[in-house]
């Protein structure tokens, strides 16, 4: 469930940022994700549910040291594009992603996730002043994991929600929440 609070007079969503544990100390700032398969493009990724922040750490962030850390941050809600709880937000997101894909095809350019996100940023997010996206996807069990993601399979009633934040200035009070998790 999404937790909210007011920070310095601004409505914020509490987000959890998972990174590998570092013996040299904790992070002062979130790390921007720049991987080519980042589903919402380049940005700072946060989970709204601590459970999924743990899963991300277990599955992807403990290769180097065997441990992961979870950080907390307060994300300004203003100018986040909500594709999860807003029908208009979802419909617009769906429409512009399809339009962007069609544009790439019409130009006979290679369709890649990076190209879609580059165009979305250039034509929509920046001109509209969008500072991030609230998004959910279907939870799944990676190979070898046996998590109970729904008590009523295949009804996944618990959303796996992430927020990508494009602007570091929209993240406040970033600090360690849980250190050296295994």
Rosetta constraint file for C-alpha pairs under 8 A:
AtomPair CA 1 CA 48 HARMONIC 7.04 0.50
AtomPair CA 1 CA 49 HARMONIC 6.32 0.50
AtomPair CA 2 CA 13 HARMONIC 6.95 0.50
AtomPair CA 2 CA 14 HARMONIC 7.32 0.50
AtomPair CA 2 CA 48 HARMONIC 5.70 0.50
AtomPair CA 2 CA 49 HARMONIC 7.01 0.50
AtomPair CA 3 CA 13 HARMONIC 5.88 0.50
AtomPair CA 3 CA 14 HARMONIC 5.58 0.50
AtomPair CA 3 CA 48 HARMONIC 7.43 0.50
AtomPair CA 4 CA 11 HARMONIC 7.07 0.50
AtomPair CA 4 CA 12 HARMONIC 5.55 0.50
AtomPair CA 4 CA 13 HARMONIC 4.46 0.50
AtomPair CA 4 CA 14 HARMONIC 5.82 0.50
AtomPair CA 5 CA 11 HARMONIC 6.00 0.50
AtomPair CA 5 CA 12 HARMONIC 5.41 0.50
AtomPair CA 5 CA 13 HARMONIC 6.49 0.50
AtomPair CA 5 CA 14 HARMONIC 7.33 0.50
AtomPair CA 5 CA 74 HARMONIC 7.99 0.50
AtomPair CA 6 CA 10 HARMONIC 5.33 0.50
AtomPair CA 6 CA 11 HARMONIC 4.61 0.50
AtomPair CA 6 CA 12 HARMONIC 5.79 0.50
AtomPair CA 7 CA 11 HARMONIC 6.44 0.50
AtomPair CA 7 CA 12 HARMONIC 6.51 0.50
AtomPair CA 7 CA 74 HARMONIC 7.43 0.50
AtomPair CA 7 CA 172 HARMONIC 7.90 0.50
AtomPair CA 10 CA 76 HARMONIC 6.51 0.50
AtomPair CA 10 CA 77 HARMONIC 7.88 0.50
AtomPair CA 11 CA 76 HARMONIC 6.02 0.50
AtomPair CA 11 CA 77 HARMONIC 5.83 0.50
AtomPair CA 11 CA 78 HARMONIC 7.33 0.50
AtomPair CA 12 CA 74 HARMONIC 5.53 0.50
AtomPair CA 12 CA 75 HARMONIC 4.95 0.50
AtomPair CA 12 CA 76 HARMONIC 4.36 0.50
AtomPair CA 12 CA 77 HARMONIC 5.01 0.50
AtomPair CA 13 CA 48 HARMONIC 7.72 0.50
AtomPair CA 13 CA 74 HARMONIC 5.66 0.50
AtomPair CA 13 CA 75 HARMONIC 5.13 0.50
AtomPair CA 13 CA 76 HARMONIC 6.55 0.50
AtomPair CA 13 CA 77 HARMONIC 6.20 0.50
AtomPair CA 14 CA 48 HARMONIC 6.49 0.50
AtomPair CA 14 CA 72 HARMONIC 6.98 0.50
AtomPair CA 14 CA 73 HARMONIC 5.92 0.50
AtomPair CA 14 CA 74 HARMONIC 4.81 0.50
AtomPair CA 14 CA 75 HARMONIC 6.31 0.50
AtomPair CA 15 CA 46 HARMONIC 5.13 0.50
AtomPair CA 15 CA 47 HARMONIC 5.44 0.50
AtomPair CA 15 CA 48 HARMONIC 4.88 0.50
AtomPair CA 15 CA 49 HARMONIC 7.57 0.50
AtomPair CA 15 CA 72 HARMONIC 5.72 0.50
AtomPair CA 15 CA 73 HARMONIC 5.33 0.50
AtomPair CA 15 CA 74 HARMONIC 6.21 0.50
AtomPair CA 15 CA 75 HARMONIC 6.75 0.50
AtomPair CA 15 CA 163 HARMONIC 7.70 0.50
AtomPair CA 16 CA 46 HARMONIC 4.95 0.50
AtomPair CA 16 CA 47 HARMONIC 4.97 0.50
AtomPair CA 16 CA 48 HARMONIC 6.22 0.50
AtomPair CA 16 CA 49 HARMONIC 7.29 0.50
AtomPair CA 16 CA 50 HARMONIC 6.50 0.50
AtomPair CA 16 CA 53 HARMONIC 6.22 0.50
AtomPair CA 16 CA 70 HARMONIC 6.29 0.50
AtomPair CA 16 CA 71 HARMONIC 5.51 0.50
AtomPair CA 16 CA 72 HARMONIC 4.69 0.50
AtomPair CA 16 CA 73 HARMONIC 6.48 0.50
AtomPair CA 17 CA 30 HARMONIC 7.01 0.50
AtomPair CA 17 CA 45 HARMONIC 6.40 0.50
AtomPair CA 17 CA 46 HARMONIC 4.70 0.50
AtomPair CA 17 CA 47 HARMONIC 6.51 0.50
AtomPair CA 17 CA 53 HARMONIC 6.90 0.50
AtomPair CA 17 CA 70 HARMONIC 5.63 0.50
AtomPair CA 17 CA 71 HARMONIC 4.97 0.50
AtomPair CA 17 CA 72 HARMONIC 6.20 0.50
AtomPair CA 17 CA 73 HARMONIC 7.59 0.50
AtomPair CA 18 CA 46 HARMONIC 7.57 0.50
AtomPair CA 18 CA 53 HARMONIC 5.93 0.50
AtomPair CA 18 CA 54 HARMONIC 7.55 0.50
AtomPair CA 18 CA 56 HARMONIC 6.88 0.50
AtomPair CA 18 CA 57 HARMONIC 5.89 0.50
AtomPair CA 18 CA 61 HARMONIC 7.30 0.50
AtomPair CA 18 CA 68 HARMONIC 7.04 0.50
AtomPair CA 18 CA 69 HARMONIC 5.85 0.50
AtomPair CA 18 CA 70 HARMONIC 4.53 0.50
AtomPair CA 18 CA 71 HARMONIC 6.25 0.50
AtomPair CA 19 CA 57 HARMONIC 6.74 0.50
AtomPair CA 19 CA 61 HARMONIC 5.68 0.50
AtomPair CA 19 CA 68 HARMONIC 5.76 0.50
AtomPair CA 19 CA 69 HARMONIC 5.46 0.50
AtomPair CA 19 CA 70 HARMONIC 6.47 0.50
AtomPair CA 19 CA 71 HARMONIC 7.94 0.50
AtomPair CA 20 CA 57 HARMONIC 7.20 0.50
AtomPair CA 20 CA 61 HARMONIC 4.67 0.50
AtomPair CA 20 CA 62 HARMONIC 5.43 0.50
AtomPair CA 20 CA 63 HARMONIC 7.77 0.50
AtomPair CA 20 CA 64 HARMONIC 7.27 0.50
AtomPair CA 20 CA 65 HARMONIC 7.31 0.50
AtomPair CA 20 CA 67 HARMONIC 6.32 0.50
AtomPair CA 20 CA 68 HARMONIC 4.20 0.50
AtomPair CA 20 CA 69 HARMONIC 5.86 0.50
AtomPair CA 21 CA 26 HARMONIC 7.77 0.50
AtomPair CA 21 CA 61 HARMONIC 7.95 0.50
AtomPair CA 21 CA 62 HARMONIC 7.16 0.50
AtomPair CA 21 CA 65 HARMONIC 6.58 0.50
AtomPair CA 21 CA 66 HARMONIC 7.93 0.50
AtomPair CA 21 CA 67 HARMONIC 5.30 0.50
AtomPair CA 21 CA 68 HARMONIC 4.27 0.50
AtomPair CA 21 CA 69 HARMONIC 5.11 0.50
AtomPair CA 21 CA 179 HARMONIC 7.18 0.50
AtomPair CA 21 CA 180 HARMONIC 5.74 0.50
AtomPair CA 21 CA 181 HARMONIC 7.88 0.50
AtomPair CA 22 CA 26 HARMONIC 6.59 0.50
AtomPair CA 22 CA 65 HARMONIC 7.54 0.50
AtomPair CA 26 CA 176 HARMONIC 6.80 0.50
AtomPair CA 27 CA 175 HARMONIC 7.57 0.50
AtomPair CA 27 CA 176 HARMONIC 7.53 0.50
AtomPair CA 28 CA 174 HARMONIC 7.13 0.50
AtomPair CA 28 CA 175 HARMONIC 6.92 0.50
AtomPair CA 29 CA 174 HARMONIC 6.48 0.50
AtomPair CA 29 CA 175 HARMONIC 7.90 0.50
AtomPair CA 30 CA 44 HARMONIC 6.57 0.50
AtomPair CA 30 CA 174 HARMONIC 7.36 0.50
AtomPair CA 31 CA 44 HARMONIC 6.32 0.50
AtomPair CA 32 CA 42 HARMONIC 6.92 0.50
AtomPair CA 32 CA 43 HARMONIC 5.15 0.50
AtomPair CA 32 CA 44 HARMONIC 4.65 0.50
AtomPair CA 32 CA 45 HARMONIC 7.45 0.50
AtomPair CA 33 CA 38 HARMONIC 7.15 0.50
AtomPair CA 33 CA 42 HARMONIC 5.56 0.50
AtomPair CA 33 CA 43 HARMONIC 5.41 0.50
AtomPair CA 33 CA 44 HARMONIC 5.94 0.50
AtomPair CA 33 CA 45 HARMONIC 7.04 0.50
AtomPair CA 34 CA 38 HARMONIC 7.04 0.50
AtomPair CA 34 CA 41 HARMONIC 7.36 0.50
AtomPair CA 34 CA 42 HARMONIC 4.92 0.50
AtomPair CA 34 CA 43 HARMONIC 7.01 0.50
AtomPair CA 35 CA 42 HARMONIC 7.40 0.50
AtomPair CA 36 CA 41 HARMONIC 7.80 0.50
AtomPair CA 36 CA 113 HARMONIC 7.25 0.50
AtomPair CA 36 CA 114 HARMONIC 6.11 0.50
AtomPair CA 37 CA 41 HARMONIC 7.84 0.50
AtomPair CA 37 CA 113 HARMONIC 6.79 0.50
AtomPair CA 37 CA 114 HARMONIC 7.59 0.50
AtomPair CA 38 CA 42 HARMONIC 6.83 0.50
AtomPair CA 39 CA 113 HARMONIC 7.34 0.50
AtomPair CA 40 CA 117 HARMONIC 6.99 0.50
AtomPair CA 40 CA 133 HARMONIC 7.74 0.50
AtomPair CA 40 CA 164 HARMONIC 6.75 0.50
AtomPair CA 41 CA 113 HARMONIC 7.85 0.50
AtomPair CA 41 CA 114 HARMONIC 6.82 0.50
AtomPair CA 41 CA 117 HARMONIC 5.41 0.50
AtomPair CA 41 CA 118 HARMONIC 7.79 0.50
AtomPair CA 42 CA 166 HARMONIC 7.23 0.50
AtomPair CA 43 CA 164 HARMONIC 5.68 0.50
AtomPair CA 43 CA 165 HARMONIC 5.45 0.50
AtomPair CA 43 CA 166 HARMONIC 4.82 0.50
AtomPair CA 43 CA 167 HARMONIC 7.63 0.50
AtomPair CA 44 CA 164 HARMONIC 5.41 0.50
AtomPair CA 44 CA 165 HARMONIC 5.02 0.50
AtomPair CA 44 CA 166 HARMONIC 6.48 0.50
AtomPair CA 44 CA 168 HARMONIC 7.59 0.50
AtomPair CA 45 CA 162 HARMONIC 6.78 0.50
AtomPair CA 45 CA 163 HARMONIC 5.75 0.50
AtomPair CA 45 CA 164 HARMONIC 4.53 0.50
AtomPair CA 45 CA 165 HARMONIC 6.44 0.50
AtomPair CA 46 CA 53 HARMONIC 7.92 0.50
AtomPair CA 46 CA 162 HARMONIC 5.55 0.50
AtomPair CA 46 CA 163 HARMONIC 5.17 0.50
AtomPair CA 46 CA 164 HARMONIC 6.40 0.50
AtomPair CA 47 CA 52 HARMONIC 6.62 0.50
AtomPair CA 47 CA 53 HARMONIC 5.74 0.50
AtomPair CA 47 CA 160 HARMONIC 7.96 0.50
AtomPair CA 47 CA 161 HARMONIC 6.09 0.50
AtomPair CA 47 CA 162 HARMONIC 4.47 0.50
AtomPair CA 47 CA 163 HARMONIC 6.31 0.50
AtomPair CA 48 CA 161 HARMONIC 5.97 0.50
AtomPair CA 48 CA 162 HARMONIC 6.07 0.50
AtomPair CA 48 CA 163 HARMONIC 7.37 0.50
AtomPair CA 49 CA 53 HARMONIC 6.58 0.50
AtomPair CA 49 CA 160 HARMONIC 7.60 0.50
AtomPair CA 49 CA 161 HARMONIC 7.25 0.50
AtomPair CA 50 CA 54 HARMONIC 6.28 0.50
AtomPair CA 51 CA 55 HARMONIC 6.45 0.50
AtomPair CA 52 CA 56 HARMONIC 6.08 0.50
AtomPair CA 52 CA 160 HARMONIC 6.98 0.50
AtomPair CA 53 CA 57 HARMONIC 6.33 0.50
AtomPair CA 53 CA 70 HARMONIC 7.01 0.50
AtomPair CA 54 CA 58 HARMONIC 6.15 0.50
AtomPair CA 54 CA 70 HARMONIC 7.57 0.50
AtomPair CA 55 CA 59 HARMONIC 6.00 0.50
AtomPair CA 56 CA 60 HARMONIC 5.66 0.50
AtomPair CA 56 CA 61 HARMONIC 6.81 0.50
AtomPair CA 57 CA 61 HARMONIC 4.54 0.50
AtomPair CA 57 CA 62 HARMONIC 6.25 0.50
AtomPair CA 57 CA 67 HARMONIC 7.88 0.50
AtomPair CA 57 CA 68 HARMONIC 5.55 0.50
AtomPair CA 57 CA 69 HARMONIC 7.40 0.50
AtomPair CA 57 CA 70 HARMONIC 7.87 0.50
AtomPair CA 58 CA 62 HARMONIC 6.28 0.50
AtomPair CA 58 CA 67 HARMONIC 8.00 0.50
AtomPair CA 58 CA 68 HARMONIC 7.40 0.50
AtomPair CA 58 CA 182 HARMONIC 6.93 0.50
AtomPair CA 59 CA 142 HARMONIC 7.76 0.50
AtomPair CA 61 CA 67 HARMONIC 7.38 0.50
AtomPair CA 61 CA 68 HARMONIC 5.76 0.50
AtomPair CA 62 CA 66 HARMONIC 4.50 0.50
AtomPair CA 62 CA 67 HARMONIC 4.65 0.50
AtomPair CA 62 CA 68 HARMONIC 5.24 0.50
AtomPair CA 62 CA 182 HARMONIC 7.50 0.50
AtomPair CA 63 CA 67 HARMONIC 7.67 0.50
AtomPair CA 66 CA 182 HARMONIC 6.46 0.50
AtomPair CA 67 CA 180 HARMONIC 5.28 0.50
AtomPair CA 67 CA 181 HARMONIC 5.23 0.50
AtomPair CA 67 CA 182 HARMONIC 4.68 0.50
AtomPair CA 68 CA 179 HARMONIC 6.99 0.50
AtomPair CA 68 CA 180 HARMONIC 5.40 0.50
AtomPair CA 68 CA 181 HARMONIC 5.12 0.50
AtomPair CA 68 CA 182 HARMONIC 6.44 0.50
AtomPair CA 69 CA 176 HARMONIC 7.37 0.50
AtomPair CA 69 CA 177 HARMONIC 7.67 0.50
AtomPair CA 69 CA 178 HARMONIC 5.72 0.50
AtomPair CA 69 CA 179 HARMONIC 4.58 0.50
AtomPair CA 69 CA 180 HARMONIC 5.41 0.50
AtomPair CA 69 CA 181 HARMONIC 6.00 0.50
AtomPair CA 70 CA 176 HARMONIC 6.32 0.50
AtomPair CA 70 CA 177 HARMONIC 5.53 0.50
AtomPair CA 70 CA 178 HARMONIC 5.02 0.50
AtomPair CA 70 CA 179 HARMONIC 6.41 0.50
AtomPair CA 71 CA 174 HARMONIC 6.86 0.50
AtomPair CA 71 CA 175 HARMONIC 5.48 0.50
AtomPair CA 71 CA 176 HARMONIC 4.25 0.50
AtomPair CA 71 CA 177 HARMONIC 4.71 0.50
AtomPair CA 71 CA 178 HARMONIC 6.65 0.50
AtomPair CA 72 CA 173 HARMONIC 7.65 0.50
AtomPair CA 72 CA 174 HARMONIC 5.61 0.50
AtomPair CA 72 CA 175 HARMONIC 5.53 0.50
AtomPair CA 72 CA 176 HARMONIC 6.18 0.50
AtomPair CA 72 CA 177 HARMONIC 5.57 0.50
AtomPair CA 73 CA 171 HARMONIC 6.13 0.50
AtomPair CA 73 CA 172 HARMONIC 5.72 0.50
AtomPair CA 73 CA 173 HARMONIC 5.47 0.50
AtomPair CA 73 CA 174 HARMONIC 4.31 0.50
AtomPair CA 73 CA 175 HARMONIC 6.63 0.50
AtomPair CA 74 CA 171 HARMONIC 5.60 0.50
AtomPair CA 74 CA 172 HARMONIC 4.90 0.50
AtomPair CA 74 CA 173 HARMONIC 6.06 0.50
AtomPair CA 74 CA 174 HARMONIC 7.03 0.50
AtomPair CA 75 CA 165 HARMONIC 7.97 0.50
AtomPair CA 75 CA 170 HARMONIC 5.76 0.50
AtomPair CA 75 CA 171 HARMONIC 4.64 0.50
AtomPair CA 75 CA 172 HARMONIC 6.30 0.50
AtomPair CA 76 CA 80 HARMONIC 7.71 0.50
AtomPair CA 76 CA 170 HARMONIC 5.31 0.50
AtomPair CA 76 CA 171 HARMONIC 6.51 0.50
AtomPair CA 76 CA 172 HARMONIC 7.82 0.50
AtomPair CA 79 CA 129 HARMONIC 6.76 0.50
AtomPair CA 79 CA 130 HARMONIC 4.99 0.50
AtomPair CA 79 CA 131 HARMONIC 5.44 0.50
AtomPair CA 79 CA 132 HARMONIC 6.97 0.50
AtomPair CA 80 CA 130 HARMONIC 5.98 0.50
AtomPair CA 80 CA 131 HARMONIC 5.56 0.50
AtomPair CA 80 CA 132 HARMONIC 4.65 0.50
AtomPair CA 80 CA 133 HARMONIC 5.23 0.50
AtomPair CA 80 CA 134 HARMONIC 6.65 0.50
AtomPair CA 80 CA 165 HARMONIC 7.93 0.50
AtomPair CA 81 CA 89 HARMONIC 6.41 0.50
AtomPair CA 81 CA 130 HARMONIC 6.54 0.50
AtomPair CA 81 CA 131 HARMONIC 7.78 0.50
AtomPair CA 81 CA 132 HARMONIC 6.12 0.50
AtomPair CA 81 CA 133 HARMONIC 4.58 0.50
AtomPair CA 81 CA 134 HARMONIC 6.04 0.50
AtomPair CA 82 CA 86 HARMONIC 5.86 0.50
AtomPair CA 82 CA 89 HARMONIC 5.40 0.50
AtomPair CA 82 CA 90 HARMONIC 7.02 0.50
AtomPair CA 82 CA 133 HARMONIC 5.99 0.50
AtomPair CA 82 CA 134 HARMONIC 4.82 0.50
AtomPair CA 82 CA 135 HARMONIC 6.96 0.50
AtomPair CA 83 CA 87 HARMONIC 7.27 0.50
AtomPair CA 83 CA 88 HARMONIC 8.00 0.50
AtomPair CA 83 CA 89 HARMONIC 4.84 0.50
AtomPair CA 83 CA 90 HARMONIC 4.09 0.50
AtomPair CA 83 CA 91 HARMONIC 7.83 0.50
AtomPair CA 83 CA 93 HARMONIC 6.72 0.50
AtomPair CA 83 CA 133 HARMONIC 7.18 0.50
AtomPair CA 83 CA 134 HARMONIC 5.83 0.50
AtomPair CA 83 CA 135 HARMONIC 5.56 0.50
AtomPair CA 83 CA 136 HARMONIC 7.87 0.50
AtomPair CA 84 CA 89 HARMONIC 7.69 0.50
AtomPair CA 84 CA 90 HARMONIC 6.58 0.50
AtomPair CA 84 CA 134 HARMONIC 6.39 0.50
AtomPair CA 84 CA 135 HARMONIC 5.64 0.50
AtomPair CA 84 CA 136 HARMONIC 6.31 0.50
AtomPair CA 84 CA 161 HARMONIC 7.94 0.50
AtomPair CA 85 CA 89 HARMONIC 7.83 0.50
AtomPair CA 85 CA 90 HARMONIC 7.86 0.50
AtomPair CA 86 CA 90 HARMONIC 6.10 0.50
AtomPair CA 87 CA 91 HARMONIC 6.02 0.50
AtomPair CA 88 CA 92 HARMONIC 6.03 0.50
AtomPair CA 89 CA 93 HARMONIC 6.13 0.50
AtomPair CA 90 CA 94 HARMONIC 6.06 0.50
AtomPair CA 91 CA 95 HARMONIC 6.08 0.50
AtomPair CA 92 CA 96 HARMONIC 6.12 0.50
AtomPair CA 93 CA 97 HARMONIC 6.10 0.50
AtomPair CA 94 CA 98 HARMONIC 6.26 0.50
AtomPair CA 95 CA 99 HARMONIC 6.14 0.50
AtomPair CA 96 CA 100 HARMONIC 5.94 0.50
AtomPair CA 96 CA 120 HARMONIC 7.69 0.50
AtomPair CA 97 CA 101 HARMONIC 6.23 0.50
AtomPair CA 97 CA 116 HARMONIC 7.44 0.50
AtomPair CA 97 CA 120 HARMONIC 7.48 0.50
AtomPair CA 98 CA 102 HARMONIC 6.18 0.50
AtomPair CA 99 CA 103 HARMONIC 6.11 0.50
AtomPair CA 100 CA 104 HARMONIC 6.32 0.50
AtomPair CA 100 CA 116 HARMONIC 6.31 0.50
AtomPair CA 100 CA 119 HARMONIC 6.95 0.50
AtomPair CA 100 CA 120 HARMONIC 7.09 0.50
AtomPair CA 101 CA 105 HARMONIC 6.32 0.50
AtomPair CA 101 CA 111 HARMONIC 7.11 0.50
AtomPair CA 101 CA 116 HARMONIC 6.68 0.50
AtomPair CA 102 CA 106 HARMONIC 6.09 0.50
AtomPair CA 103 CA 107 HARMONIC 6.33 0.50
AtomPair CA 104 CA 108 HARMONIC 6.42 0.50
AtomPair CA 104 CA 109 HARMONIC 5.48 0.50
AtomPair CA 104 CA 110 HARMONIC 7.12 0.50
AtomPair CA 104 CA 111 HARMONIC 6.32 0.50
AtomPair CA 104 CA 116 HARMONIC 7.93 0.50
AtomPair CA 105 CA 109 HARMONIC 6.06 0.50
AtomPair CA 105 CA 110 HARMONIC 7.48 0.50
AtomPair CA 105 CA 111 HARMONIC 7.07 0.50
AtomPair CA 111 CA 115 HARMONIC 6.72 0.50
AtomPair CA 111 CA 116 HARMONIC 7.33 0.50
AtomPair CA 112 CA 116 HARMONIC 6.35 0.50
AtomPair CA 113 CA 117 HARMONIC 6.25 0.50
AtomPair CA 114 CA 118 HARMONIC 6.02 0.50
AtomPair CA 115 CA 119 HARMONIC 6.22 0.50
AtomPair CA 116 CA 120 HARMONIC 6.12 0.50
AtomPair CA 117 CA 121 HARMONIC 6.01 0.50
AtomPair CA 118 CA 122 HARMONIC 6.15 0.50
AtomPair CA 119 CA 123 HARMONIC 5.75 0.50
AtomPair CA 119 CA 124 HARMONIC 7.81 0.50
AtomPair CA 120 CA 124 HARMONIC 5.29 0.50
AtomPair CA 120 CA 125 HARMONIC 6.25 0.50
AtomPair CA 121 CA 125 HARMONIC 4.66 0.50
AtomPair CA 121 CA 126 HARMONIC 5.69 0.50
AtomPair CA 122 CA 126 HARMONIC 6.00 0.50
AtomPair CA 122 CA 127 HARMONIC 7.31 0.50
AtomPair CA 123 CA 127 HARMONIC 6.49 0.50
AtomPair CA 124 CA 128 HARMONIC 5.78 0.50
AtomPair CA 124 CA 130 HARMONIC 7.92 0.50
AtomPair CA 125 CA 129 HARMONIC 5.92 0.50
AtomPair CA 125 CA 130 HARMONIC 4.76 0.50
AtomPair CA 125 CA 131 HARMONIC 7.30 0.50
AtomPair CA 126 CA 130 HARMONIC 6.18 0.50
AtomPair CA 131 CA 165 HARMONIC 5.92 0.50
AtomPair CA 131 CA 166 HARMONIC 5.23 0.50
AtomPair CA 131 CA 167 HARMONIC 5.79 0.50
AtomPair CA 131 CA 170 HARMONIC 7.39 0.50
AtomPair CA 132 CA 163 HARMONIC 6.81 0.50
AtomPair CA 132 CA 164 HARMONIC 5.24 0.50
AtomPair CA 132 CA 165 HARMONIC 4.18 0.50
AtomPair CA 132 CA 166 HARMONIC 5.30 0.50
AtomPair CA 132 CA 167 HARMONIC 7.55 0.50
AtomPair CA 133 CA 163 HARMONIC 5.58 0.50
AtomPair CA 133 CA 164 HARMONIC 5.40 0.50
AtomPair CA 133 CA 165 HARMONIC 6.76 0.50
AtomPair CA 134 CA 161 HARMONIC 6.99 0.50
AtomPair CA 134 CA 162 HARMONIC 5.97 0.50
AtomPair CA 134 CA 163 HARMONIC 4.53 0.50
AtomPair CA 134 CA 164 HARMONIC 6.77 0.50
AtomPair CA 135 CA 161 HARMONIC 5.60 0.50
AtomPair CA 135 CA 162 HARMONIC 5.47 0.50
AtomPair CA 135 CA 163 HARMONIC 6.22 0.50
AtomPair CA 136 CA 159 HARMONIC 6.24 0.50
AtomPair CA 136 CA 160 HARMONIC 5.25 0.50
AtomPair CA 136 CA 161 HARMONIC 4.23 0.50
AtomPair CA 136 CA 162 HARMONIC 6.09 0.50
AtomPair CA 137 CA 159 HARMONIC 7.19 0.50
AtomPair CA 137 CA 160 HARMONIC 5.80 0.50
AtomPair CA 137 CA 161 HARMONIC 6.89 0.50
AtomPair CA 138 CA 156 HARMONIC 7.29 0.50
AtomPair CA 138 CA 159 HARMONIC 7.20 0.50
AtomPair CA 138 CA 160 HARMONIC 6.52 0.50
AtomPair CA 139 CA 149 HARMONIC 6.85 0.50
AtomPair CA 139 CA 156 HARMONIC 7.55 0.50
AtomPair CA 139 CA 159 HARMONIC 7.64 0.50
AtomPair CA 139 CA 160 HARMONIC 6.02 0.50
AtomPair CA 140 CA 149 HARMONIC 7.44 0.50
AtomPair CA 141 CA 145 HARMONIC 5.64 0.50
AtomPair CA 141 CA 146 HARMONIC 6.39 0.50
AtomPair CA 141 CA 147 HARMONIC 6.43 0.50
AtomPair CA 149 CA 156 HARMONIC 6.97 0.50
AtomPair CA 149 CA 158 HARMONIC 7.74 0.50
AtomPair CA 150 CA 154 HARMONIC 7.16 0.50
AtomPair CA 150 CA 155 HARMONIC 6.54 0.50
AtomPair CA 150 CA 156 HARMONIC 5.46 0.50
AtomPair CA 150 CA 157 HARMONIC 7.04 0.50
AtomPair CA 150 CA 158 HARMONIC 7.37 0.50
AtomPair CA 152 CA 156 HARMONIC 7.46 0.50
AtomPair CA 165 CA 170 HARMONIC 7.38 0.50
AtomPair CA 165 CA 171 HARMONIC 7.86 0.50
AtomPair CA 167 CA 171 HARMONIC 7.75 0.50
